[in-house]
Amino acid sequence: MRILLVEDDQSLGDGMCVALRREGFVIDWLSDGVQALQAIEQEAFDLIILDLGLPRMDGMTVLAKAREKAIDTPVLVLTARDSLEDRVSGLDAGADDYVVKPFDIVEIKARIRALVRRAKGRSISTITHGDVELHPDSMQVLYQGRDVSLTRREFVLLNELISRPGHVFTRDAIIQSLYGWGEEVESNTLEVHIHHLRKKFYPGLIRTIRGIGYVIEKQVGE
């Protein structure tokens, strides 16, 4: 899952990037409101973590302008403003959740997972597809009841595909969900990840749509 972090505090931003990447999230980090709005308008993110006190354009304006353009990406607001009026203003401007600084990164992770479940129409975190069982909260994967060891990017890729069975993901969309800005991607990297997942589960789990991308087919009842 790809997250845009917009935070101008260097130490806080560094800490959040490290902690969230350990959880398998792909993090792109900006510290400027104008740059953040441009990124939100031009690229696809699964979630935006947005500080309100930003240089050049404050977070509330970034949020309002994004919503005016019908960008419905879930937004988790971070702020030191803890008055009820500020919280209500943030939610009214289009925020999906609101966390007051200082906060515990454990709470942030939990809120991220809740927002993603809500955005994908799920009430529980476990994802089941046939004999494959995926637990995003713990990054555990089972196949026919047995643990399967996946790399961080294999887990992210499987999570993306299996969360939307029947949806064809283009190659570019998958690459964006796996790699952040500045990360080098070899031409056959995605194909290698797909190959490894097929070996660890079964060949028919992920179907190639030639010239377009990949899909995990829907099963009866999904």
Secondary structure, 3 states (H helix, E strand, C coil): CEEEEECCCHHHHHHHHHHHHHCCCEEEEECCHHHHHHHHHHCCCCEEEEECCCCCCCHHHHHHHHHHCCCCCCEEEEECCCCHHHHHHHHHCCCCEEEECCCCHHHHHHHHHHHHHHHCCCCCCCEEECCEEEECCCCEEEECCEECCCCHHHHHHHHHHHHCCCCCEEHHHHHHHHCCCCCCCCCCHHHHHHHHHHHHCCCCCCEEECCCEEECCCCCCC
